[in-house]
């Protein structure tokens, strides 16, 4: 299975678990680090997710993954909180964080820089708008040009 197929398969298996317990699925990623593959599930809930929540999700998901038996390579399953500097990926992430400081990394430089720290002031399906400097007009960026956007650590 390809990376996207594995992430989609895991998303389909974990979503009912997440919803049953009132959690929010933030992200699923399948990555290779060194010689190991990691299947990571990031979940959250109002007030924050704790270790017992992560264990519950992990055990339930592990059973479903084993039963489906579609993973060909050995992997390490990790379930955790997205953390304080969580990535923004979905519209609900952008909506929840309007007016907050974000870190943005671009694939190519704009105005001589590939990295910005700014206030998120708007978004559409294809763009985000950032207030880079309070004395200037907000600047719009295409979502396709953004390699990473996350909450800034303050």
Residue frames relative to the residue before (quaternion, step in Angstrom):
aa qw qx qy qz dx dy dz
X 1.0000 0.0000 0.0000 0.0000 0.00 0.00 0.00
X 0.4419 -0.6804 0.5225 0.2621 3.53 -1.13 0.70
X 0.7235 -0.4524 0.3148 0.4157 3.54 -1.32 0.43
X 0.6987 0.4688 -0.2799 0.4623 3.61 0.75 -0.99
X 0.6433 0.5199 -0.3213 0.4610 3.58 1.02 -0.77
X 0.6446 0.5122 -0.3146 0.4723 3.58 1.00 -0.81
X 0.6602 0.5007 -0.3072 0.4680 3.59 0.91 -0.90
X 0.6590 0.4983 -0.3078 0.4718 3.59 0.97 -0.83
X 0.6370 0.5290 -0.3181 0.4617 3.59 0.96 -0.89
X 0.6724 0.4868 -0.2918 0.4751 3.58 0.88 -0.93
X 0.6224 0.5416 -0.3349 0.4551 3.59 1.00 -0.82
X 0.6628 0.5062 -0.3005 0.4626 3.58 0.95 -0.89
X 0.6865 0.4778 -0.2833 0.4692 3.59 1.02 -0.76
X 0.7367 0.4398 -0.2444 0.4519 3.60 0.92 -0.87
X 0.5405 0.6591 -0.4035 0.3326 3.63 1.07 -0.57
X 0.6774 0.4705 -0.3281 0.4605 3.66 0.80 -0.79
X 0.6105 0.5395 -0.3437 0.4669 3.59 1.08 -0.69
X 0.6576 0.5213 -0.2901 0.4600 3.55 0.90 -1.01
X 0.7090 0.4687 -0.2654 0.4553 3.56 0.79 -1.04
X 0.6148 0.5724 -0.3431 0.4204 3.59 1.01 -0.79
X 0.7712 0.3509 -0.1723 0.5024 3.57 1.04 -0.77
X 0.5419 -0.6679 0.3819 0.3380 3.58 1.24 0.25
X 0.4397 0.6739 -0.4709 0.3617 3.56 1.15 0.61
X 0.3604 -0.6803 0.5819 0.2619 3.54 -1.37 0.02
X 0.3124 -0.7191 0.5866 0.2028 3.58 -0.91 0.90
X 0.2255 -0.7995 0.5477 0.0998 3.55 -0.54 1.20
X 0.7857 -0.1948 0.1770 0.5599 3.58 0.84 -0.93
X 0.1284 -0.7237 0.6682 0.1151 3.51 -1.38 0.39
X 0.0600 0.8009 -0.5940 0.0453 3.57 -0.85 0.91
X 0.1697 -0.7459 0.6386 0.0839 3.50 -1.20 0.74
X 0.1003 0.8195 -0.5487 0.1314 3.56 -0.42 1.23
X 0.3154 -0.7001 0.6016 0.2202 3.51 -1.29 0.45
X 0.0068 -0.7729 0.6334 -0.0368 3.53 -0.86 1.06
X 0.7939 -0.0147 -0.0544 0.6055 3.52 -0.39 1.24
X 0.7695 -0.3037 0.2352 0.5103 3.57 -0.74 -1.00
X 0.6448 0.5391 -0.3079 0.4459 3.59 1.30 -0.06
X 0.2978 -0.7038 0.6139 0.1979 3.54 -1.25 0.63
X 0.1352 -0.7791 0.6093 0.0584 3.56 -1.05 0.85
X 0.1453 -0.7259 0.6667 0.0862 3.51 -1.05 0.90
X 0.0331 -0.8352 0.5474 -0.0414 3.55 -0.34 1.28
X 0.1107 -0.7592 0.6405 0.0340 3.51 -1.00 0.96
X 0.1266 -0.7778 0.6138 0.0460 3.55 -0.83 1.06
X 0.0090 0.8011 -0.5947 0.0667 3.54 -0.71 1.14
X 0.0800 -0.7865 0.6115 0.0319 3.53 -1.24 0.50
X 0.0431 -0.7607 0.6437 0.0716 3.54 -1.36 0.11
X 0.6756 -0.4560 0.3760 0.4407 3.53 -1.28 0.26
X 0.7946 0.2401 -0.1982 0.5212 3.58 -0.73 1.04
X 0.5685 -0.6218 0.3639 0.3971 3.58 1.29 -0.10
X 0.4372 -0.6853 0.5278 0.2463 3.51 -1.17 0.70
X 0.2139 -0.7860 0.5654 0.1298 3.60 -1.04 0.69
X 0.7423 -0.4270 0.2824 0.4324 3.55 -1.33 0.13
X 0.6374 0.5257 -0.3405 0.4487 3.61 0.98 -0.75
X 0.6228 0.5270 -0.3347 0.4716 3.59 1.07 -0.73
X 0.6571 0.5139 -0.3064 0.4585 3.58 0.96 -0.88
X 0.6386 0.5189 -0.3179 0.4711 3.59 1.00 -0.83
X 0.6421 0.5279 -0.3218 0.4534 3.59 0.92 -0.90
X 0.6728 0.4809 -0.2929 0.4799 3.59 0.88 -0.94
X 0.6632 0.5333 -0.3046 0.4279 3.56 0.87 -0.99
X 0.6903 0.4792 -0.2894 0.4584 3.60 0.81 -0.97
X 0.6687 0.4987 -0.3017 0.4616 3.57 0.93 -0.89
X 0.6758 0.4877 -0.2907 0.4700 3.56 0.95 -0.88
X 0.6185 0.5554 -0.3431 0.4373 3.58 0.98 -0.81
X 0.6366 0.5221 -0.3244 0.4657 3.60 0.97 -0.83
X 0.6828 0.4850 -0.2901 0.4630 3.58 0.89 -0.91
X 0.6474 0.5116 -0.3216 0.4644 3.59 0.98 -0.81
X 0.6526 0.5070 -0.3131 0.4680 3.59 0.96 -0.84
X 0.6630 0.5059 -0.3050 0.4599 3.59 0.96 -0.86
X 0.6703 0.4913 -0.3010 0.4678 3.60 1.00 -0.78
X 0.1072 -0.8601 0.4918 0.0826 3.59 1.20 -0.63
X 0.4016 0.7229 -0.4718 0.3058 3.60 0.86 0.96
X 0.5718 0.5838 -0.3817 0.4319 3.58 1.25 -0.21
X 0.2559 -0.8092 0.5144 0.1234 3.57 -0.63 1.12
X 0.7360 0.3533 -0.2138 0.5364 3.59 1.08 -0.65
X 0.5364 -0.5894 0.4740 0.3744 3.59 -1.10 0.58
X 0.0145 -0.8029 0.5955 -0.0249 3.60 -1.05 0.72
X 0.3617 -0.6783 0.5916 0.2432 3.51 -1.34 0.30
X 0.2471 -0.7698 0.5740 0.1302 3.58 -0.74 1.08
X 0.0088 -0.7806 0.6244 -0.0250 3.56 -0.87 1.03
X 0.0586 -0.7620 0.6444 0.0263 3.56 -0.96 0.90
X 0.1786 0.7995 -0.5526 0.1536 3.57 -0.72 1.03
X 0.6200 -0.4833 0.4601 0.4127 3.48 -1.43 -0.02
X 0.5193 -0.6293 0.4597 0.3505 3.60 -1.09 0.50
X 0.4740 -0.7034 0.4175 0.3259 3.59 1.25 -0.19
X 0.7099 -0.4669 0.3293 0.4118 3.52 -1.33 0.13
X 0.7484 0.3379 -0.1976 0.5354 3.57 1.05 -0.72
X 0.0598 0.8534 -0.5124 0.0739 3.55 0.93 0.98
X 0.4821 -0.6485 0.4993 0.3126 3.59 -1.08 0.69
X 0.3208 -0.7039 0.5971 0.2123 3.54 -1.21 0.57
X 0.0184 0.8348 -0.5461 0.0673 3.56 -0.56 1.15
X 0.7771 0.3041 -0.1478 0.5308 3.56 0.98 -0.84
X 0.6710 -0.4976 0.3581 0.4171 3.56 -1.23 0.43
X 0.6456 0.5227 -0.3397 0.4411 3.59 0.95 -0.77
X 0.5969 0.5477 -0.3601 0.4627 3.61 1.16 -0.55
X 0.6663 0.4934 -0.2979 0.4731 3.56 0.96 -0.90
X 0.6514 0.5276 -0.3173 0.4434 3.57 0.90 -0.91
X 0.6770 0.5084 -0.2825 0.4510 3.58 0.90 -0.99
X 0.7819 0.3632 -0.1655 0.4788 3.58 1.08 -0.67
X 0.2897 0.7431 -0.5397 0.2695 3.58 1.18 0.43
X 0.7946 0.2784 -0.2264 0.4898 3.56 -0.95 0.92
X 0.6331 0.5187 -0.3380 0.4647 3.59 1.27 -0.03
X 0.5528 -0.6074 0.4639 0.3321 3.53 -1.27 0.47
X 0.0562 -0.8002 0.5971 -0.0088 3.56 -0.91 0.99
X 0.3284 -0.6745 0.6175 0.2362 3.52 -1.36 0.38
X 0.0666 -0.7989 0.5978 0.0018 3.56 -0.88 0.96
X 0.0773 -0.7570 0.6471 0.0471 3.54 -1.03 0.89
X 0.2267 -0.7859 0.5681 0.0904 3.53 -0.93 1.01
X 0.5678 -0.5849 0.4546 0.3589 3.54 -1.26 0.43
X 0.7926 0.0701 -0.0332 0.6048 3.59 1.10 -0.67
X 0.6220 -0.5972 0.3731 0.3423 3.54 -1.16 0.69
X 0.0967 -0.7312 0.6731 0.0537 3.51 -1.23 0.75
X 0.8276 -0.0098 -0.0514 0.5589 3.57 -0.74 1.09
X 0.7233 -0.4811 0.2306 0.4384 3.56 1.03 0.88
X 0.7411 0.3588 -0.2271 0.5200 3.60 1.22 0.11
X 0.2808 -0.7483 0.5785 0.1630 3.55 -1.17 0.69
X 0.7462 0.3226 -0.1922 0.5497 3.59 1.28 -0.17
X 0.0226 -0.7915 0.6101 -0.0290 3.54 -1.01 0.93
X 0.1182 -0.7118 0.6812 0.1240 3.51 -1.30 0.48
X 0.1864 0.7963 -0.5355 0.2108 3.55 -0.51 1.21
X 0.5529 -0.5780 0.4756 0.3661 3.54 -1.36 0.05
X 0.3748 -0.7041 0.5596 0.2250 3.57 -0.90 0.97
X 0.0613 -0.8415 0.5368 -0.0020 3.59 -0.50 1.18
X 0.8193 -0.0482 0.0284 0.5706 3.60 1.19 -0.26
X 0.0480 -0.7811 0.6216 0.0328 3.52 -1.35 0.22
X 0.0984 -0.7265 0.6726 0.1011 3.51 -1.38 0.39
X 0.7335 -0.3732 0.2965 0.4846 3.59 -1.25 -0.23
X 0.8047 0.2988 -0.1210 0.4985 3.59 1.08 -0.71
X 0.7870 0.2722 -0.1423 0.5351 3.62 1.20 -0.26
X 0.1564 -0.7074 0.6640 0.1850 3.49 -1.43 0.14
X 0.2382 -0.7582 0.5916 0.1355 3.56 -1.17 0.60
X 0.0976 -0.8117 0.5758 -0.0073 3.53 -0.85 1.08
X 0.2967 -0.6951 0.6234 0.2005 3.54 -1.17 0.70
X 0.1781 -0.8251 0.5316 0.0693 3.55 -0.08 1.35
X 0.7866 0.0624 0.0224 0.6139 3.56 1.04 -0.89
X 0.4878 -0.6960 0.4360 0.2957 3.61 -0.70 1.01
X 0.6738 0.5034 -0.2925 0.4551 3.59 1.16 -0.55
X 0.7125 0.4191 -0.2430 0.5076 3.61 1.26 -0.21
X 0.6228 -0.5151 0.4325 0.3997 3.53 -1.35 0.23
X 0.5704 -0.5758 0.4450 0.3809 3.63 -1.11 0.56
X 0.3002 -0.7512 0.5670 0.1547 3.56 -1.17 0.64
X 0.2942 -0.7645 0.5558 0.1419 3.55 -0.97 0.95
X 0.1016 -0.7804 0.6165 0.0265 3.55 -1.05 0.90
X 0.4611 -0.6447 0.5305 0.3006 3.56 -1.12 0.68
X 0.5103 -0.6435 0.4705 0.3227 3.59 -0.95 0.83
X 0.6125 0.5692 -0.3450 0.4265 3.60 1.11 -0.61
X 0.6682 0.4984 -0.2953 0.4669 3.60 1.21 -0.47
X 0.6317 0.5563 -0.3163 0.4376 3.58 1.29 -0.25
X 0.2599 -0.7707 0.5621 0.1501 3.56 -0.72 1.05
X 0.7951 -0.0477 0.0555 0.6020 3.59 1.14 -0.63
X 0.0558 0.7481 -0.6610 0.0187 3.53 -1.14 0.76
X 0.1128 0.7874 -0.5940 0.1202 3.54 -0.86 1.03
X 0.6356 -0.4947 0.4104 0.4276 3.52 -1.29 0.25
X 0.4137 -0.6951 0.5301 0.2544 3.54 -1.03 0.82
X 0.4362 -0.6683 0.5355 0.2763 3.54 -1.09 0.73
X 0.1010 -0.8209 0.5610 0.0346 3.56 -0.62 1.10
